Amino acid sequence: MLRSRIFTSVLISALALMLIVSGVLGGIPSVALGSDAPTPTQPATPEGNGGKATWTVSKMNFTSNYPTGFTFDIEAESTGGKITSATAFFRHSPETSRVRAIGKANEAGNGATAVVERIQVPQWVQVEYWWILTDEAGNSFETARAFAEYEDNTRKWGRLESEDIIVFWEEGVPDEIGQMTVDAMKQMRDTFKRRWANPLGYVPRAIIYASYDTWEEWSPRVGTVASSGGVSTRIAGRTDDTWAGTAQMYFWEYGPEETAYNTVTHEVGHLYQYANGGATGDFWFFEGNATFFEVTGQDRMLRRVRQMAADGTLPSLQAGGPSARGAFARDAYDIGFAFWVWLEETYGPDAHRLVWVLVDQGRGWKNALETVTNLSFIDMETAFRTWLGAANPVAPSPVPSPTLFFFPSPTYEPTRTPKP
């Protein structure tokens, strides 16, 4: 079973910008940059593999049946007799558990087929797969690992690959999105390496959609409009380490640069969180942290938060922290971002890394912050508000606000119709 995470999330209004884009291959430009992109390390073959028999694998096939799933086929023989049982195993990320698909051996006993149906993952995710076979003498054999992609051959896609990202975009999304995304991730390469102790262990994938119809082929009702407090919203993106990437709608209002340099880098920040203890804590803590990895617009966000401090409207970080709903949709993102800027400027460039090392050790996010700053949470907030220029740096008494829970990690945007 695929592992899911539950995140504190809130509805985002017209000022929100976080979208993540995913797409797939087709007739648009398909380019591979270099040949040194990292690939998963194949596990060692189990000792005693094959039992007392000698096994010969002549063929292992993967067939994408997108959007309904995929099929594994194998042709193999054992000196111990016919194959009597066969199980295919697969996963989409080296960081997640394997999924089992029971195969059916053929009558000749020299092959098997396993079919996976109704799988809710995006097109173009990686599929790492292997087989465990048993012959009629009771010998078992585990094959080597093979790698494929869950191809979407029903439409045209663009694809561009680098050592930092593999980006796919549906026909209808501007083609420049590919190179911009590669450039943005290259620009952020050293930043990600410096600030996280644990690497991802894989090259993340960004899948960018031109239409909700395409997205809903594997994630039903993702484009359904919801209303809260007079604000209509729908899911604009979803990021999940179980399939090692992010899926996003493309919105023409924001353009390819916003998507590449802010949305994708933001969502890759979430993937690093998952690899370093999880997207834990209050919404402002982990969403502000992901916003910390956006490339453009940071000066604007910091000015906005400083203005809130100056005019006395800056909400407290306590009791759940600033809102991310309705007219306050940007508060949690911008204030959380400003907090991480303050943390690094005050405690040095290693502060971010140290906080997440402690989170990864299970210390709890507040405890991690208090350990790195050597301040209580309340004193830490007072120092943060002072740094922002608040006339009265003492935080107001917080009023807890309800939160909504979704999984896995959706991002919300106001409803709008993508340009055809």
Residue pairs with C-beta under 8 A, 6 or more apart in sequence:
1 97
1 99
2 96
2 99
2 121
2 242
2 243
3 96
3 97
3 242
4 240
4 242
4 407
4 408
5 240
5 241
5 274
5 278
5 279
5 407
5 408
5 409
6 405
6 406
6 407
6 408
7 279
7 286
7 405
7 406
7 407
7 408
7 409
8 282
8 283
8 403
8 404
8 405
9 283
9 324
9 403
9 404
9 405
9 406
9 409
9 410
9 412
10 283
10 323
10 324
10 325
10 329
10 332
10 403
10 404
10 412
11 226
11 228
11 229
11 231
11 233
11 324
11 325
11 326
11 329
11 404
11 412
12 18
12 233
12 324
12 329
12 330
12 411
12 412
12 413
12 414
13 231
13 233
13 325
13 326
13 327
13 329
13 330
13 414
14 329
14 414
15 329
15 330
16 329
16 330
16 333
16 412
16 413
16 414
17 254
17 258
17 262
17 263
17 297
18 236
18 237
18 262
18 263
18 266
18 267
18 287
18 290
18 291
18 333
18 411
18 413
19 236
19 237
19 248
19 249
19 250
19 251
19 254
19 258
19 259
19 263
19 411
19 413
20 206
20 208
20 236
20 237
20 238
20 239
20 246
20 247
20 248
20 259
20 263
20 264
20 266
20 267
20 411
21 167
21 169
21 173
21 177
21 181
21 206
21 207
21 208
21 209
21 237
21 246
21 247
21 248
21 249
21 250
21 259
21 263
21 264
22 122
22 124
22 168
22 205
22 206
22 207
22 208
22 209
22 245
22 246
22 247
22 248
23 124
23 157
23 158
23 159
23 167
23 168
23 169
23 170
23 173
23 206
23 207
23 208
23 209
23 210
24 122
24 123
24 124
24 151
24 152
24 157
24 159
24 168
24 170
24 207
25 124
25 149
25 151
25 152
25 157
25 158
25 159
25 168
26 152
26 153
26 155
26 156
26 157
26 158
26 171
27 156
27 157
27 171
28 156
28 157
28 158
28 159
28 169
28 171
28 175
29 158
29 159
29 160
29 175
29 178
30 158
30 159
30 160
31 159
31 160
31 161
31 178
32 161
33 160
33 161
33 162
33 163
33 182
34 162
34 163
36 163
37 161
37 162
37 163
37 203
38 163
38 202
38 203
39 147
40 94
40 128
40 145
40 147
40 201
40 202
41 94
42 144
42 145
43 145
45 142
45 144
46 142
49 141
49 142
50 78
50 139
50 140
50 141
51 80
51 135
51 137
51 138
51 139
51 140
51 141
52 80
52 137
52 139
53 78
53 79
53 80
53 81
53 135
53 137
53 139
53 141
54 78
54 79
55 76
55 77
55 78
55 79
55 133
55 139
55 141
56 76
56 77
56 78
57 74
57 75
57 76
57 143
57 144
58 75
58 76
58 77
59 73
59 74
59 75
60 72
60 73
60 74
60 75
60 129
60 131
60 143
60 146
61 71
61 72
61 73
61 74
62 70
62 71
62 72
62 73
62 127
62 129
62 146
62 148
63 70
63 71
63 72
63 73
64 70
64 148
64 149
64 150
64 151
64 152
64 153
65 71
66 123
66 150
66 151
66 152
66 153
66 154
66 217
67 123
67 152
67 154
67 217
67 218
68 117
68 118
69 115
69 116
69 117
69 118
69 119
70 115
70 116
70 119
70 127
70 150
71 113
71 114
71 115
71 116
72 88
72 90
72 101
72 103
72 113
72 114
72 115
72 116
72 129
72 131
73 111
73 112
73 113
74 86
74 88
74 103
74 111
74 112
74 113
74 131
74 133
74 143
75 110
75 111
76 83
76 110
76 111
76 131
76 133
76 141
76 143
77 83
77 110
78 133
78 135
78 137
78 139
78 141
80 135
80 136
80 137
80 138
80 139
81 109
81 135
81 136
81 137
82 105
82 108
82 109
82 110
82 135
82 136
83 105
83 109
83 110
83 111
83 112
83 133
83 134
83 135
83 136
84 105
84 109
84 134
84 135
84 136
85 103
85 105
85 133
85 134
86 103
86 104
86 105
86 112
86 114
86 131
86 132
86 133
86 134
87 100
87 101
87 102
87 103
87 114
87 131
87 132
88 100
88 101
88 103
88 112
88 114
88 129
88 130
88 131
89 98
89 99
89 100
89 101
89 129
89 130
89 131
89 132
90 98
90 99
90 101
90 116
90 127
90 128
90 129
90 130
91 97
91 98
91 99
91 127
91 128
92 121
92 125
92 126
92 127
92 128
92 242
92 243
92 244
93 126
93 201
93 202
93 241
93 242
93 243
93 244
94 128
94 201
94 202
95 200
95 201
95 202
95 241
95 244
95 274
95 275
96 241
96 242
99 116
101 114
101 115
101 116
102 114
103 112
103 113
103 114
103 131
104 112
104 113
104 114
105 111
105 112
106 112
106 113
109 135
109 136
112 131
112 133
119 218
120 218
120 219
121 150
121 218
121 242
121 243
122 150
122 207
122 218
122 219
122 243
122 245
122 247
123 150
123 151
123 152
123 168
123 207
123 218
124 149
124 150
124 151
124 152
124 157
124 159
124 168
124 205
124 207
125 149
125 150
125 205
125 243
125 244
125 245
126 147
126 148
126 149
126 150
126 202
126 205
126 244
127 147
127 148
127 149
127 150
128 145
128 146
128 147
129 145
129 146
129 147
129 148
130 142
130 143
130 144
130 145
130 146
131 142
131 143
132 140
132 141
132 142
132 143
133 140
133 141
133 142
133 143
134 140
134 141
135 141
155 170
155 171
155 214
156 170
156 171
157 168
157 169
157 170
157 171
158 168
158 169
158 171
158 173
158 175
158 177
158 178
159 166
159 167
159 168
159 178
160 166
160 167
160 178
160 179
160 181
160 182
161 167
161 203
162 182
162 185
162 186
163 203
164 182
164 185
164 186
164 188
164 189
164 203
165 181
165 182
165 185
165 203
165 204
165 205
165 206
165 264
165 268
166 203
166 204
166 205
166 206
166 245
167 177
167 178
167 181
167 182
167 205
167 206
167 208
167 264
168 205
168 206
168 207
168 208
169 175
169 177
169 178
169 208
169 210
169 250
170 208
170 209
170 210
170 211
170 214
170 250
171 210
172 210
172 211
172 250
172 418
172 420
173 208
173 209
173 210
173 250
173 256
174 255
174 256
176 256
177 208
177 250
177 256
177 259
177 260
180 256
180 257
180 259
180 260
180 261
181 206
181 259
181 260
181 264
183 260
184 260
184 261
184 264
184 265
184 295
185 264
185 265
185 268
187 295
188 265
188 268
188 293
188 295
191 293
192 268
192 269
192 272
192 293
193 199
194 349
194 353
195 272
195 352
195 353
195 356
196 272
196 275
196 276
196 353
196 356
197 276
197 353
197 356
197 357
197 360
198 272
198 275
198 276
198 360
199 275
200 244
200 271
200 272
200 275
201 275
202 244
204 244
204 245
204 246
204 268
204 271
205 243
205 244
205 245
205 246
206 245
206 246
206 248
206 264
206 267
207 245
207 246
207 247
207 248
208 248
208 249
208 250
208 259
209 215
209 247
209 248
209 249
209 250
210 250
210 418
211 418
212 222
212 223
212 234
212 249
212 418
213 223
215 222
215 223
215 247
215 249
216 222
216 223
219 238
219 247
222 234
222 235
222 238
223 234
223 235
223 249
224 234
225 232
225 233
225 234
225 415
226 232
226 233
226 234
227 233
228 325
228 326
229 325
229 326
230 326
231 325
231 326
231 329
231 414
232 414
232 415
233 412
233 413
233 414
233 415
234 412
234 413
234 415
235 410
235 411
235 412
235 413
236 248
236 249
236 251
236 411
236 412
236 413
237 246
237 247
237 248
237 249
237 263
237 267
237 410
237 411
238 246
238 247
238 248
238 408
238 409
238 410
238 411
239 245
239 246
239 247
239 267
239 270
239 271
239 408
239 409
239 411
240 246
240 408
240 409
241 271
241 274
241 275
242 408
244 271
245 271
246 264
246 267
246 268
246 270
246 271
248 259
248 263
248 264
248 267
248 411
249 413
249 418
250 256
250 259
250 418
251 259
251 413
251 416
251 418
252 418
252 419
253 416
254 263
257 296
258 296
261 294
261 295
261 296
262 294
262 295
262 296
262 297
265 293
265 294
265 295
266 290
266 291
266 293
266 294
267 290
267 411
268 293
269 289
269 290
269 291
269 292
269 293
270 279
270 286
270 290
270 409
273 279
273 280
273 286
273 289
273 290
273 356
276 356
276 357
276 359
276 360
277 356
277 359
277 360
277 361
277 362
278 359
279 286
279 409
280 286
280 359
280 365
281 365
281 366
282 317
282 320
282 321
282 365
283 320
283 321
283 324
283 332
283 336
283 403
284 317
284 321
284 322
284 324
284 331
284 332
284 333
284 335
284 336
284 339
285 321
285 336
285 339
285 365
286 336
287 324
287 332
287 333
287 336
288 332
288 333
288 334
288 335
288 336
288 337
288 338
288 339
288 340
289 336
289 340
291 301
291 333
291 334
291 336
291 337
292 337
292 340
292 341
292 352
294 337
298 337
298 341
301 333
301 334
301 337
301 338
302 334
302 337
302 338
302 341
304 330
304 334
305 314
305 334
305 335
305 337
305 338
305 388
306 338
306 388
306 389
308 314
308 335
309 385
309 388
309 389
309 390
309 391
310 389
310 390
310 391
312 390
312 391
312 392
314 335
314 385
314 388
314 390
315 321
315 322
315 323
315 331
315 335
315 396
315 398
316 322
316 381
316 395
316 396
316 397
316 398
317 335
317 339
317 377
317 381
317 384
317 395
318 377
318 378
318 381
318 395
318 398
319 398
319 399
319 400
319 401
320 398
320 400
320 401
320 403
321 332
321 335
321 336
321 398
322 328
322 331
322 332
322 335
322 336
323 329
323 331
323 332
323 401
324 330
324 331
324 332
324 333
325 401
338 384
338 388
339 384
340 352
342 383
342 384
342 387
342 388
343 351
343 352
343 355
343 369
343 372
343 373
344 351
344 352
345 387
346 373
346 383
346 387
347 372
347 373
351 372
354 368
354 372
355 365
355 368
355 369
355 372
356 368
358 367
358 368
358 371
358 372
359 365
359 368
363 371
366 377
369 377
369 380
370 376
370 377
370 380
373 380
373 383
375 383
378 395
381 395
382 393
382 394
382 395
383 393
385 393
385 394
385 395
386 393
